[in-house]
Every structure is written in C-alpha cells, then in structure tokens.
C-alpha cells in the first residue's frame, strides 16, 4: 500500500506561480513513475504531467507544456509540480498518482494506468 499526500495548493493571481509537492510513503517510490492530474469543477479529471522512475523522462499535457515542470527527489520520496504563468483555467484540485503501467506516451493520460492516488490539493487562480 502506498499513501500519497499533496500540498502546496492555494490562491494565486493570474500569471503567478505555485509549487505542488507530493510525498509518498513506502520504500518503492524510486521504482514508480509518477503523474499529476487535475479536476476542475463540473469537469472530468484530466492528465497534467508524468515523470519516469529516474526523472529522466517527462511528459506533459499540451495545455501546460512550457508553463509547468514536473520533477522528483527520490531521496525524499517526493514529486513536484512547478506551475508558472498560471491562468484561471488552471483552477482545479490537483492529484498525484503512482503509475502502474509501463512508460508509454500513448497511455499517459489513462487513469487506469495509475494505481494509488492522493487526496488532492486545491489550486485557485483568480483573474
């Protein structure tokens, strides 16, 4: 069993920045690729970004490419999401998740590819 705890959300103005953190329990963190998803009110949860076990490969949704950066520190069992140039449409609850499937870009956005999920952290971007 893996437990994930997100933090770092909050209220920020358009154009601002936030850094989300996700701390994982357990000794297998470095063996797992990780992902970030988000869910806006009234919308389905959508993929944001993912990172491979070593951190050497990353993948982003087109909507955040160039503005968000995913990274990880395996010594701290933590994955990060640096969010810059935030827009009101980035407002959502952000979730981190452990990836259970192999690293295939075609399946990065498939929720079934992720095994464990955190409880989420709210990000609100005001206009």
N, CA, C and O of each residue as an XYZ file, in Angstrom:
508
protein
N       0.839     -1.188      0.000
C       0.000      0.000      0.000
C       0.880      1.247      0.000
O       1.870      1.318      0.729
N       0.520      2.202     -0.802
C       1.252      3.459     -0.905
C       0.307      4.589     -0.540
O      -0.829      4.639     -1.011
N       0.772      5.472      0.280
C      -0.008      6.663      0.618
C       0.676      7.892      0.028
O       1.894      8.047      0.113
N      -0.133      8.754     -0.568
C       0.362      9.970     -1.200
C      -0.306     11.174     -0.553
O      -1.522     11.186     -0.358
N       0.475     12.170     -0.227
C      -0.054     13.376      0.399
C       0.439     14.591     -0.384
O       1.636     14.871     -0.443
N      -0.518     15.305     -0.984
C      -0.188     16.511     -1.744
C      -0.245     17.739     -0.841
O      -0.962     17.762      0.160
N       0.512     18.742     -1.211
C       0.478     20.027     -0.512
C       0.955     21.113     -1.464
O       1.464     20.826     -2.548
N       0.785     22.362     -1.045
C       1.287     23.476     -1.829
C       0.240     24.242     -2.613
O       0.544     25.257     -3.240
N      -0.993     23.759     -2.580
C      -2.040     24.480     -3.282
C      -2.394     25.778     -2.585
O      -1.937     26.051     -1.475
N      -3.217     26.579     -3.255
C      -3.627     27.842     -2.664
C      -4.253     28.759     -3.683
O      -4.609     28.341     -4.785
N      -4.381     30.016     -3.302
C      -4.969     31.050     -4.157
C      -3.854     31.925     -4.716
O      -3.005     32.416     -3.973
N      -3.866     32.113     -6.021
C      -2.833     32.915     -6.664
C      -3.465     33.714     -7.792
O      -4.474     33.299     -8.361
N      -2.883     34.844     -8.114
C      -3.395     35.670     -9.207
C      -2.899     35.154    -10.556
O      -1.899     34.441    -10.642
N      -3.612     35.529    -11.582
C      -3.199     35.181    -12.944
C      -1.760     35.620    -13.185
O      -1.374     36.744    -12.865
N      -0.982     34.718    -13.751
C       0.420     34.998    -14.009
C       1.346     34.580    -12.891
O       2.566     34.607    -13.048
N       0.778     34.195    -11.764
C       1.577     33.789    -10.619
C       2.084     32.363    -10.724
O       1.891     31.679    -11.728
N       2.744     31.937     -9.644
C       3.351     30.613     -9.605
C       3.005     29.895     -8.313
O       2.749     30.518     -7.283
N       3.002     28.586     -8.391
C       2.861     27.725     -7.225
C       3.711     26.484     -7.462
O       3.950     26.089     -8.603
N       4.164     25.876     -6.368
C       4.838     24.589     -6.463
C       4.112     23.585     -5.587
O       4.021     23.748     -4.370
N       3.605     22.559     -6.217
C       2.940     21.478     -5.506
C       3.956     20.398     -5.158
O       4.913     20.154     -5.892
N       3.717     19.758     -4.015
C       4.547     18.636     -3.590
C       3.659     17.438     -3.321
O       2.494     17.578     -2.952
N       4.217     16.278     -3.509
C       3.508     15.029     -3.224
C       4.517     14.081     -2.577
O       5.485     13.652     -3.205
N       4.267     13.770     -1.315
C       5.147     12.879     -0.576
C       4.533     11.492     -0.525
O       3.358     11.332     -0.193
N       5.336     10.495     -0.855
C       4.863      9.118     -0.890
C       5.443      8.323      0.267
O       6.601      8.501      0.645
N       4.618      7.440      0.821
C       5.096      6.532      1.852
C       5.684      5.308      1.175
O       5.458      5.080     -0.013
N       6.431      4.525      1.924
C       6.930      3.276      1.377
C       8.318      3.384      0.796
O       8.839      4.477      0.573
N       8.912      2.213      0.552
C      10.292      2.153      0.096
C      10.424      1.953     -1.405
O      11.532      1.807     -1.921
N       9.292      1.945     -2.109
C       9.348      1.647     -3.541
C       9.134      2.867     -4.412
O       8.885      2.734     -5.610
N       9.227      4.051     -3.832
C       8.951      5.264     -4.589
C       9.829      5.373     -5.823
O       9.344      5.716     -6.901
N      11.115      5.086     -5.676
C      12.029      5.254     -6.796
C      11.771      4.251     -7.915
O      12.297      4.408     -9.016
N      10.974      3.230     -7.650
C      10.633      2.238     -8.669
C       9.387      2.597     -9.463
O       9.002      1.876    -10.383
N       8.765      3.699     -9.111
C       7.472      4.042     -9.695
C       7.536      5.345    -10.474
O       8.025      6.359     -9.976
N       7.039      5.304    -11.692
C       6.781      6.560    -12.382
C       5.610      7.244    -11.680
O       4.788      6.584    -11.045
N       5.541      8.551    -11.797
C       4.526      9.315    -11.093
C       3.814     10.256    -12.051
O       4.346     10.634    -13.095
N       2.610     10.621    -11.670
C       1.854     11.538    -12.515
C       1.074     12.548    -11.691
O       0.790     12.339    -10.511
N       0.737     13.650    -12.349
C      -0.169     14.647    -11.793
C      -1.393     14.752    -12.693
O      -1.284     14.784    -13.919
N      -2.547     14.804    -12.064
C      -3.821     15.031    -12.736
C      -4.508     16.210    -12.062
O      -4.088     16.661    -10.997
N      -5.566     16.703    -12.695
C      -6.363     17.764    -12.070
C      -7.823     17.610    -12.464
O      -8.158     17.044    -13.505
N      -8.679     18.135    -11.597
C     -10.116     18.098    -11.869
C     -10.726     19.432    -11.513
O     -10.718     19.844    -10.353
N     -11.254     20.104    -12.518
C     -11.942     21.375    -12.324
C     -13.413     21.113    -12.001
O     -13.941     20.052    -12.335
N     -14.069     22.062    -11.362
C     -15.484     21.867    -11.021
C     -16.322     21.561    -12.252
O     -16.254     22.268    -13.258
N     -17.118     20.495    -12.159
C     -18.004     20.137    -13.250
C     -17.329     19.474    -14.428
O     -17.965     19.230    -15.453
N     -16.042     19.177    -14.296
C     -15.312     18.563    -15.405
C     -14.703     17.245    -14.974
O     -14.581     16.958    -13.783
N     -14.322     16.443    -15.967
C     -13.663     15.189    -15.675
C     -12.204     15.441    -15.292
O     -11.611     16.460    -15.647
N     -11.659     14.494    -14.570
C     -10.245     14.601    -14.201
C      -9.398     14.457    -15.469
O      -9.690     13.632    -16.335
N      -8.349     15.272    -15.560
C      -7.517     15.250    -16.752
C      -6.046     15.150    -16.379
O      -5.622     15.584    -15.308
N      -5.289     14.570    -17.285
C      -3.859     14.396    -17.110
C      -3.141     15.740    -17.212
O      -3.515     16.602    -18.008
N      -2.096     15.901    -16.385
C      -1.298     17.122    -16.423
C       0.140     16.814    -16.838
O       0.650     17.369    -17.812
N       0.787     15.919    -16.083
C       2.199     15.633    -16.357
C       2.582     14.318    -15.715
O       1.920     13.845    -14.792
N       3.669     13.724    -16.217
C       4.185     12.494    -15.621
C       5.705     12.500    -15.708
O       6.306     13.221    -16.505
N       6.304     11.668    -14.857
C       7.754     11.599    -14.795
C       8.156     10.152    -14.561
O       7.501      9.428    -13.810
N       9.236      9.738    -15.208
C       9.693      8.364    -15.081
C      10.365      8.121    -13.735
O      10.574      9.047    -12.951
N      10.697      6.868    -13.485
C      11.245      6.498    -12.177
C      12.513      7.285    -11.830
O      12.674      7.728    -10.692
N      13.385      7.455    -12.776
C      14.644      8.156    -12.525
C      14.518      9.667    -12.669
O      15.389     10.420    -12.235
N      13.431     10.093    -13.281
C      13.266     11.515    -13.580
C      13.823     11.905    -14.930
O      13.748     13.073    -15.311
N      14.375     10.963    -15.656
C      14.999     11.279    -16.925
C      14.027     11.536    -18.060
O      14.390     12.135    -19.072
N      12.793     11.084    -17.893
C      11.771     11.311    -18.922
C      10.556     11.970    -18.299
O      10.131     11.620    -17.198
N      10.010     12.926    -19.024
C       8.803     13.618    -18.578
C       7.831     13.734    -19.744
O       8.209     13.624    -20.910
N       6.586     13.956    -19.402
C       5.545     14.074    -20.435
C       4.498     15.043    -19.917
O       4.143     15.011    -18.739
N       3.996     15.918    -20.811
C       3.073     16.973    -20.388
C       1.846     17.020    -21.290
O       1.908     16.700    -22.477
N       0.749     17.422    -20.701
C      -0.418     17.761    -21.493
C      -0.116     19.040    -22.269
O       0.624     19.903    -21.796
N      -0.686     19.155    -23.448
C      -0.433     20.335    -24.278
C      -0.832     21.620    -23.564
O      -0.215     22.663    -23.777
N      -1.848     21.555    -22.730
C      -2.368     22.752    -22.073
C      -1.405     23.345    -21.055
O      -1.549     24.510    -20.684
N      -0.428     22.573    -20.597
C       0.503     23.063    -19.575
C       1.945     23.092    -20.062
O       2.828     23.590    -19.362
N       2.186     22.567    -21.245
C       3.548     22.484    -21.762
C       4.164     23.878    -21.844
O       3.551     24.813    -22.360
N       5.383     24.002    -21.328
C       6.074     25.281    -21.328
C       5.791     26.129    -20.107
O       6.493     27.111    -19.863
N       4.782     25.773    -19.336
C       4.447     26.529    -18.117
C       4.659     25.707    -16.849
O       5.041     26.255    -15.815
N       4.420     24.419    -16.917
C       4.554     23.539    -15.763
C       5.793     22.661    -15.925
O       6.179     22.297    -17.036
N       6.407     22.331    -14.780
C       7.559     21.428    -14.776
C       7.387     20.397    -13.683
O       7.189     20.740    -12.518
N       7.462     19.141    -14.057
C       7.398     18.057    -13.082
C       8.822     17.604    -12.779
O       9.668     17.529    -13.670
N       9.070     17.306    -11.509
C      10.385     16.827    -11.093
C      10.203     15.915     -9.894
O       9.107     15.800     -9.346
N      11.281     15.273     -9.496
C      11.186     14.369     -8.346
C      12.500     14.313     -7.608
O      13.564     14.555     -8.178
N      12.413     13.990     -6.325
C      13.575     13.771     -5.477
C      13.365     12.423     -4.813
O      12.626     12.313     -3.834
N      14.012     11.402     -5.341
C      13.790     10.046     -4.824
C      14.323      9.884     -3.401
O      13.835      9.033     -2.657
N      15.296     10.669     -3.021
C      15.803     10.592     -1.649
C      14.768     11.092     -0.644
O      14.803     10.722      0.530
N      13.854     11.929     -1.109
C      12.815     12.482     -0.233
C      11.445     11.888     -0.528
O      10.446     12.320      0.048
N      11.385     10.899     -1.422
C      10.097     10.288     -1.789
C       9.079     11.343     -2.212
O       7.907     11.265     -1.847
N       9.523     12.307     -2.965
C       8.674     13.449     -3.292
C       8.701     13.747     -4.786
O       9.748     13.703     -5.431
N       7.535     14.047     -5.309
C       7.408     14.534     -6.677
C       6.823     15.946     -6.608
O       5.978     16.242     -5.764
N       7.287     16.804     -7.507
C       6.893     18.206     -7.501
C       6.206     18.588     -8.811
O       6.393     17.948     -9.846
N       5.416     19.636     -8.732
C       4.860     20.244     -9.936
C       5.019     21.749     -9.791
O       4.286     22.394     -9.042
N       5.975     22.293    -10.509
C       6.173     23.733    -10.536
C       5.260     24.326    -11.590
O       5.335     23.959    -12.762
N       4.398     25.242    -11.173
C       3.409     25.818    -12.071
C       3.666     27.315    -12.200
O       3.568     28.054    -11.220
N       3.988     27.751    -13.389
C       4.253     29.159    -13.671
C       3.224     29.694    -14.653
O       2.517     28.929    -15.308
N       3.150     31.000    -14.747
C       2.226     31.670    -15.678
C       0.825     31.101    -15.553
O       0.189     30.757    -16.550
N       0.357     31.005    -14.336
C      -0.941     30.369    -14.088
C      -2.084     31.181    -14.692
O      -2.044     32.409    -14.754
N      -3.095     30.453    -15.129
C      -4.277     31.033    -15.750
C      -5.511     30.610    -14.964
O      -5.473     29.599    -14.262
N      -6.597     31.357    -15.066
C      -7.823     30.947    -14.364
C      -8.266     29.529    -14.729
O      -8.824     28.822    -13.890
N      -8.027     29.116    -15.949
C      -8.431     27.764    -16.370
C      -7.575     26.663    -15.743
O      -7.864     25.480    -15.926
N      -6.525     27.039    -15.007
C      -5.744     26.054    -14.258
C      -6.380     25.751    -12.901
O      -5.924     24.857    -12.189
N      -7.410     26.477    -12.549
C      -8.100     26.242    -11.283
C      -8.676     24.831    -11.246
O      -9.433     24.427    -12.129
N      -8.300     24.092    -10.206
C      -8.716     22.687    -10.104
C      -8.160     22.105     -8.807
O      -7.339     22.715     -8.122
N      -8.635     20.914     -8.501
C      -7.984     20.096     -7.474
C      -6.926     19.265     -8.187
O      -7.213     18.598     -9.181
N      -5.715     19.309     -7.677
C      -4.586     18.606     -8.289
C      -4.271     17.352     -7.482
O      -4.175     17.385     -6.255
N      -4.113     16.243     -8.210
C      -3.851     14.943     -7.602
C      -2.536     14.379     -8.124
O      -2.219     14.512     -9.306
N      -1.781     13.753     -7.239
C      -0.646     12.970     -7.716
C      -1.031     11.495     -7.646
O      -1.928     11.099     -6.902
N      -0.330     10.702     -8.440
C      -0.656      9.286     -8.523
C       0.586      8.494     -8.914
O       1.479      9.002     -9.593
N       0.621      7.249     -8.474
C       1.713      6.352     -8.863
C       1.311      5.602    -10.126
O       0.194      5.098    -10.240
N       2.235      5.539    -11.060
C       1.934      4.869    -12.313
C       2.197      3.372    -12.179
O       3.254      2.951    -11.711
N       1.195      2.565    -12.606
C       1.320      1.116    -12.516
C       1.708      0.493    -13.850
O       2.302     -0.584    -13.884
N       1.380      1.158    -14.938
C       1.678      0.605    -16.254
C       3.072      1.028    -16.697
O       3.677      1.926    -16.112
N       3.567      0.379    -17.724
C       4.860      0.743    -18.301
C       4.796      2.133    -18.916
O       3.717      2.682    -19.139
N       5.961      2.686    -19.183
C       6.081      4.047    -19.685
C       5.818      4.087    -21.179
O       6.734      3.896    -21.979
N       4.578      4.334    -21.556
C       4.191      4.517    -22.951
C       3.454      5.834    -23.060
O       2.465      6.050    -22.360
N       3.919      6.719    -23.929
C       3.315      8.051    -24.018
C       1.846      7.972    -24.412
O       1.053      8.838    -24.042
N       1.481      6.932    -25.165
C       0.099      6.821    -25.600
C      -0.861      6.583    -24.442
O      -2.063      6.808    -24.584
N      -0.356      6.135    -23.306
C      -1.229      5.826    -22.168
C      -1.003      6.758    -20.986
O      -1.482      6.475    -19.888
N      -0.294      7.851    -21.180
C       0.000      8.740    -20.063
C      -1.264      9.308    -19.441
O      -1.303      9.518    -18.229
N      -2.276      9.556    -20.215
C      -3.489     10.167    -19.703
C      -4.549      9.178    -19.245
O      -5.648      9.582    -18.866
N      -4.242      7.912    -19.275
C      -5.214      6.879    -18.904
C      -5.208      6.699    -17.392
O      -4.194      6.302    -16.818
N      -6.316      6.983    -16.755
C      -6.361      6.913    -15.293
C      -6.122      5.499    -14.781
O      -5.547      5.312    -13.708
N      -6.559      4.512    -15.542
C      -6.357      3.124    -15.101
C      -4.887      2.740    -15.055
O      -4.526      1.719    -14.470
N      -4.052      3.543    -15.661
C      -2.610      3.277    -15.649
C      -1.968      3.660    -14.329
O      -0.782      3.406    -14.119
N      -2.731      4.265    -13.446
C      -2.212      4.760    -12.173
C      -2.892      4.013    -11.030
O      -4.109      3.826    -11.024
N      -2.081      3.592    -10.067
C      -2.596      2.683     -9.046
C      -3.053      3.391     -7.772
O      -4.145      3.123     -7.271
N      -2.237      4.274     -7.256
C      -2.546      4.937     -5.992
C      -2.655      6.439     -6.223
O      -1.929      7.027     -7.024
N      -3.590      7.033     -5.491
C      -3.896      8.447     -5.661
C      -3.868      9.168     -4.313
O      -4.209      8.595     -3.279
N      -3.457     10.433     -4.347
C      -3.550     11.255     -3.164
C      -4.940     11.849     -3.014
O      -5.834     11.584     -3.817
N      -5.107     12.649     -1.981
C      -6.425     13.222     -1.686
C      -6.654     14.531     -2.432
O      -7.782     15.020     -2.492
N      -5.611     15.092     -2.990
C      -5.730     16.297     -3.796
C      -5.439     17.573     -3.026
O      -5.575     17.625     -1.804
N      -5.042     18.589     -3.750
C      -4.816     19.916     -3.185
C      -5.427     20.946     -4.125
O      -5.265     20.862     -5.342
N      -6.127     21.913     -3.555
C      -6.863     22.890     -4.356
C      -5.941     24.004     -4.848
O      -5.168     24.576     -4.080
N      -6.039     24.291     -6.120
C      -5.356     25.434     -6.723
C      -6.419     26.345     -7.323
O      -7.232     25.912     -8.140
N      -6.407     27.601     -6.913
C      -7.353     28.572     -7.428
C      -6.591     29.757     -8.000
O      -5.777     30.376     -7.315
N      -6.866     30.065     -9.264
C      -6.196     31.175     -9.936
C      -7.238     32.251    -10.202
O      -8.199     32.026    -10.937
N      -7.045     33.412     -9.607
C      -8.006     34.497     -9.764
C      -7.623     35.373    -10.957
O      -6.448     35.554    -11.274
N      -8.645     35.902    -11.597
C      -8.411     36.749    -12.776
C      -8.281     38.210    -12.393
O      -8.082     39.061    -13.261
